[in-house]
Amino acid sequence: MQDIAIIGGTGLASFPGLKIIRKEVVRTPYGTPSGPITYGEYCGKSVIFLPRHGSRHTIPPHMVNYRANIWALHEKEVKRVVAVAAVGGIHKEIYPTRIVIPDQIIDYTWGRLHTFFEKDLPQVKHIDFSEPYDPELRGQLIEAAKLAKVDVYRGGVYGAMQGPRLETAAEINKIERDGCDIVGMTGMPEAALARELDLAYAHCAISVNWAAGRSKELITLEAIREATEKGMEKVRLLLGKLMDLV
């Protein structure tokens, strides 16, 4: 049984090194996931892979069917989810290509279908979201980075923005005052949905650019693409060592 899943974000629509065993199109009560569930082996460990933005990276952050994605993994008896995501660095130590294992998140998104707890409930349900990321899985990611000799920023607050546009410098100033260290567009409601279904969930975030106003240089897609490619090499090394720990 594959009890661990990797959700691939920008730069990880496909998973080099993954030995694909089979793919399965899954239907859920919440619609169709971003792509087929891919069953495979990575560094000797059975894993499930799901590309968040679709296999061709065509689904923008605000249009991802997060509920279908998480429900599909739950239905396949996944217990742990590593979410790979590209982010912008706000904190001065989170430079492009550096990996971050955040420990907190602030949700600035709106209009997204963000919960499974909507109707036909025997009673109103709430989740404890004080610590949004699973501490054991976070620790394993940090240990894996150490084994892979990959430098990571341990901790930090992920600011989840609506997208698909990048933020203004004033918006980054605001969320920095709120305590955010990185900014992304896919962190929520993914993390909360995983908690609702009791999935251990943690982010492996990679800084692919300085957030707006944090550099004198313009943010260009070319620079983001270059940083993403370099950063994903580190991510794959880290995930390889993670397979020895889970």
MARKE-41308 format. One record per residue (C-alpha): residue number from 1; residue in one letter; x, y, z. Coordinates in steps of 0.05 Angstrom, whole numbers, plus 32768, in hexadecimal, padded with zeros to 4 digits. Layout:
> seq / type / xx / yy / zz
> NUM / A / X / Y / Z
...
//
This chain:
> seq / type / xx / yy / zz
> 1 / M / 8000 / 8000 / 8000
> 2 / Q / 801A / 8045 / 7FEE
> 3 / D / 800E / 806D / 802D
> 4 / I / 8036 / 80AA / 8017
> 5 / A / 8024 / 80DB / 7FE0
> 6 / I / 8049 / 8114 / 7FBF
> 7 / I / 8021 / 814E / 7FA3
> 8 / G / 804B / 816F / 7F6E
> 9 / G / 8046 / 81BA / 7F65
> 10 / T / 8066 / 81E9 / 7F33
> 11 / G / 80A5 / 81C8 / 7F18
> 12 / L / 808E / 8182 / 7F2C
> 13 / A / 8055 / 8173 / 7EFC
> 14 / S / 807C / 8134 / 7EEB
> 15 / F / 80AA / 810E / 7F1A
> 16 / P / 80EE / 80FC / 7EFE
> 17 / G / 8108 / 80BD / 7F1F
> 18 / L / 80C3 / 80A2 / 7F2F
> 19 / K / 80BA / 805B / 7F14
> 20 / I / 8072 / 805D / 7EFC
> 21 / I / 804B / 801D / 7F09
> 22 / R / 8006 / 8034 / 7EF4
> 23 / K / 7FD8 / 8070 / 7EF0
> 24 / E / 7F8F / 8073 / 7F05
> 25 / V / 7F59 / 80A6 / 7EF5
> 26 / V / 7F32 / 80B2 / 7F34
> 27 / R / 7EED / 80CF / 7F3D
> 28 / T / 7ED9 / 80EE / 7F7F
> 29 / P / 7E99 / 810B / 7F9E
> 30 / Y / 7EBC / 814F / 7F94
> 31 / G / 7ECD / 8148 / 7F4A
> 32 / T / 7F0B / 8133 / 7F24
> 33 / P / 7F51 / 813C / 7F42
> 34 / S / 7F87 / 8163 / 7F1D
> 35 / G / 7F9F / 8125 / 7EFA
> 36 / P / 7FA3 / 80DA / 7EFE
> 37 / I / 7FBE / 80BA / 7F3D
> 38 / T / 8004 / 80A0 / 7F2C
> 39 / Y / 801B / 8062 / 7F52
> 40 / G / 8066 / 8058 / 7F52
> 41 / E / 80A7 / 804C / 7F75
> 42 / Y / 80DA / 8081 / 7F89
> 43 / C / 811C / 806D / 7FA7
> 44 / G / 80FF / 8029 / 7FB8
> 45 / K / 80C1 / 8044 / 7FDA
> 46 / S / 807A / 803D / 7FC1
> 47 / V / 805A / 8082 / 7FB8
> 48 / I / 801F / 80A4 / 7F98
> 49 / F / 802A / 80E2 / 7F6F
> 50 / L / 7FF7 / 8117 / 7F5C
> 51 / P / 8007 / 8157 / 7F34
> 52 / R / 7FE2 / 8190 / 7F55
> 53 / H / 7FDE / 81BA / 7F15
> 54 / G / 7FD2 / 8180 / 7EE6
> 55 / S / 8004 / 8158 / 7EBD
> 56 / R / 800E / 8193 / 7E8E
> 57 / H / 800D / 81C8 / 7EC3
> 58 / T / 7FCD / 81E8 / 7EA8
> 59 / I / 7FA3 / 81F0 / 7EE8
> 60 / P / 7FAE / 8234 / 7F0B
> 61 / P / 7FB2 / 8236 / 7F57
> 62 / H / 7F6C / 8251 / 7F62
> 63 / M / 7F4D / 821C / 7F35
> 64 / V / 7F6D / 81DE / 7F53
> 65 / N / 7F39 / 81AD / 7F6C
> 66 / Y / 7F5A / 81A6 / 7FB0
> 67 / R / 7F20 / 817D / 7FCD
> 68 / A / 7F22 / 814A / 7F96
> 69 / N / 7F6E / 8144 / 7F9B
> 70 / I / 7F6F / 8138 / 7FE6
> 71 / W / 7F32 / 810B / 7FE5
> 72 / A / 7F51 / 80E0 / 7FAF
> 73 / L / 7F90 / 80D6 / 7FD8
> 74 / H / 7F66 / 80C6 / 8016
> 75 / E / 7F3D / 8094 / 7FEE
> 76 / K / 7F7D / 8070 / 7FDA
> 77 / E / 7F8F / 8069 / 8023
> 78 / V / 7FC8 / 809B / 8022
> 79 / K / 7FDD / 80AE / 8069
> 80 / R / 8014 / 80E1 / 805C
> 81 / V / 8018 / 8119 / 8028
> 82 / V / 8055 / 8141 / 8015
> 83 / A / 803F / 8180 / 7FEF
> 84 / V / 8075 / 819E / 7FC2
> 85 / A / 8068 / 81E7 / 7FB3
> 86 / A / 808C / 8222 / 7F93
> 87 / V / 808B / 8261 / 7FBD
> 88 / G / 80A8 / 82A7 / 7FC1
> 89 / G / 80D9 / 82B8 / 7FF7
> 90 / I / 80C9 / 82F1 / 8027
> 91 / H / 80F9 / 82E2 / 8060
> 92 / K / 813F / 82F9 / 804F
> 93 / E / 815B / 82B3 / 8059
> 94 / I / 812B / 8292 / 8028
> 95 / Y / 814F / 82A0 / 7FE7
> 96 / P / 813C / 8282 / 7FA4
> 97 / T / 8149 / 8236 / 7FA0
> 98 / R / 8148 / 822E / 7FEC
> 99 / I / 8117 / 81FA / 8007
> 100 / V / 80E8 / 820B / 8041
> 101 / I / 80C4 / 81DC / 806F
> 102 / P / 8090 / 820C / 808D
> 103 / D / 806E / 8201 / 80CF
> 104 / Q / 8035 / 8232 / 80C9
> 105 / I / 8006 / 824E / 8095
> 106 / I / 7FD8 / 828B / 808C
> 107 / D / 7F9F / 8286 / 805A
> 108 / Y / 7F91 / 82C4 / 802F
> 109 / T / 7F6B / 829E / 7FF9
> 110 / W / 7F21 / 82A7 / 7FEB
> 111 / G / 7EEA / 8285 / 7FC4
> 112 / R / 7F0A / 8240 / 7FC5
> 113 / L / 7EE4 / 8202 / 7FDA
> 114 / H / 7F0A / 81F8 / 8019
> 115 / T / 7EE7 / 81C2 / 8044
> 116 / F / 7EC7 / 817E / 8041
> 117 / F / 7E9A / 8192 / 807C
> 118 / E / 7E60 / 81B2 / 8058
> 119 / K / 7E1E / 818B / 805A
> 120 / D / 7DFC / 814C / 8072
> 121 / L / 7E27 / 814D / 80B1
> 122 / P / 7E0F / 812B / 80F1
> 123 / Q / 7E2B / 8167 / 8115
> 124 / V / 7E57 / 81A4 / 8107
> 125 / K / 7EA0 / 818F / 8101
> 126 / H / 7EE0 / 81B6 / 810E
> 127 / I / 7F29 / 81A4 / 8108
> 128 / D / 7F62 / 81BA / 8135
> 129 / F / 7F90 / 81E0 / 8105
> 130 / S / 7FBE / 8200 / 8139
> 131 / E / 7FF8 / 81DA / 811A
> 132 / P / 7FE6 / 81D3 / 80D1
> 133 / Y / 801F / 81A5 / 80BE
> 134 / D / 802C / 8160 / 80D9
> 135 / P / 8068 / 8166 / 8108
> 136 / E / 8082 / 811F / 80FB
> 137 / L / 8081 / 8127 / 80B0
> 138 / R / 80A1 / 816C / 80B5
> 139 / G / 80D8 / 814E / 80DF
> 140 / Q / 80E3 / 8117 / 80AC
> 141 / L / 80E9 / 814A / 8074
> 142 / I / 811C / 8172 / 809C
> 143 / E / 8144 / 8132 / 80AC
> 144 / A / 8141 / 811E / 8063
> 145 / A / 815D / 8161 / 804F
> 146 / K / 8196 / 8157 / 8080
> 147 / L / 81A5 / 8112 / 8064
> 148 / A / 81A3 / 812D / 801C
> 149 / K / 81D0 / 8168 / 8030
> 150 / V / 819A / 8198 / 8018
> 151 / D / 8195 / 81DB / 803D
> 152 / V / 814F / 81E9 / 8055
> 153 / Y / 812D / 8221 / 807C
> 154 / R / 810C / 81FF / 80B7
> 155 / G / 80CA / 821E / 80C9
> 156 / G / 80AA / 825D / 80AF
> 157 / V / 8064 / 8275 / 809F
> 158 / Y / 8045 / 8268 / 805A
> 159 / G / 8017 / 829F / 8042
> 160 / A / 7FE5 / 8280 / 8012
> 161 / M / 7FCD / 82B4 / 7FDF
> 162 / Q / 7F96 / 82AE / 7FAB
> 163 / G / 7FBC / 82B5 / 7F6A
> 164 / P / 7FC5 / 82AA / 7F32
> 165 / R / 7FE7 / 82EE / 7F2F
> 166 / L / 8024 / 82FD / 7F58
> 167 / E / 801D / 832C / 7F93
> 168 / T / 802A / 8376 / 7F98
> 169 / A / 8064 / 838F / 7FC3
> 170 / A / 8031 / 83AD / 7FF3
> 171 / E / 800E / 836A / 7FFA
> 172 / I / 8050 / 8349 / 800B
> 173 / N / 805E / 8380 / 803E
> 174 / K / 801A / 8372 / 805E
> 175 / I / 8022 / 8327 / 8064
> 176 / E / 8069 / 832F / 807D
> 177 / R / 804C / 835A / 80B5
> 178 / D / 801C / 8320 / 80C1
> 179 / G / 8058 / 82F3 / 80CB
> 180 / C / 805E / 82D0 / 8087
> 181 / D / 80A3 / 82B8 / 8070
> 182 / I / 808F / 829B / 802D
> 183 / V / 8055 / 82A7 / 7FFD
> 184 / G / 8032 / 8275 / 7FD0
> 185 / M / 7FEF / 8267 / 7FAF
> 186 / T / 7FDF / 821E / 7FBE
> 187 / G / 7FEB / 8213 / 8008
> 188 / M / 7FA1 / 821A / 8019
> 189 / P / 7F70 / 81FA / 801B
> 190 / E / 7F9C / 81BE / 800D
> 191 / A / 7FBA / 81BA / 8053
> 192 / A / 7F77 / 81C2 / 8077
> 193 / L / 7F54 / 818E / 804B
> 194 / A / 7F8B / 815C / 805B
> 195 / R / 7F80 / 8169 / 80A5
> 196 / E / 7F35 / 815E / 809D
> 197 / L / 7F43 / 8118 / 8083
> 198 / D / 7F7A / 810A / 80B6
> 199 / L / 7FB2 / 8108 / 8083
> 200 / A / 7FF7 / 811A / 809D
> 201 / Y / 800B / 8155 / 8071
> 202 / A / 8049 / 8180 / 806A
> 203 / H / 8064 / 81B2 / 8038
> 204 / C / 80A6 / 81AD / 8014
> 205 / A / 80A7 / 81F3 / 7FF8
> 206 / I / 80DD / 820F / 7FCA
> 207 / S / 80EB / 8258 / 7FC2
> 208 / V / 80ED / 8268 / 7F78
> 209 / N / 80F0 / 82B4 / 7F7C
> 210 / W / 80F3 / 82ED / 7FAD
> 211 / A / 80AE / 8306 / 7FBD
> 212 / A / 8098 / 8349 / 7FA1
> 213 / G / 80C1 / 8383 / 7FBC
> 214 / R / 80F7 / 8356 / 7FD9
> 215 / S / 8127 / 835E / 7F9F
> 216 / K / 813A / 8396 / 7F70
> 217 / E / 8132 / 8367 / 7F35
> 218 / L / 80F1 / 835C / 7F11
> 219 / I / 80CF / 8319 / 7F1C
> 220 / T / 80D1 / 82F4 / 7EDA
> 221 / L / 80B6 / 82B0 / 7EC6
> 222 / E / 80FA / 829E / 7EAA
> 223 / A / 811D / 82AA / 7EED
> 224 / I / 80E6 / 8284 / 7F11
> 225 / R / 80ED / 8249 / 7EE1
> 226 / E / 8139 / 8247 / 7EEA
> 227 / A / 8133 / 8249 / 7F36
> 228 / T / 80FD / 8214 / 7F34
> 229 / E / 8128 / 81E4 / 7F0C
> 230 / K / 8163 / 81ED / 7F3C
> 231 / G / 8137 / 81E7 / 7F79
> 232 / M / 8114 / 81A9 / 7F61
> 233 / E / 8156 / 8185 / 7F5D
> 234 / K / 815C / 8190 / 7FA8
> 235 / V / 8115 / 817A / 7FB3
> 236 / R / 8120 / 8138 / 7F90
> 237 / L / 815F / 812B / 7FB9
> 238 / L / 8138 / 813B / 7FF9
> 239 / L / 80FE / 810E / 7FE5
> 240 / G / 812D / 80D6 / 7FD5
> 241 / K / 8148 / 80D7 / 801C
> 242 / L / 8102 / 80DF / 8037
> 243 / M / 80F0 / 809B / 801A
> 244 / D / 8122 / 807C / 804B
> 245 / L / 80FF / 809B / 8086
> 246 / V / 80B5 / 808F / 8078
//
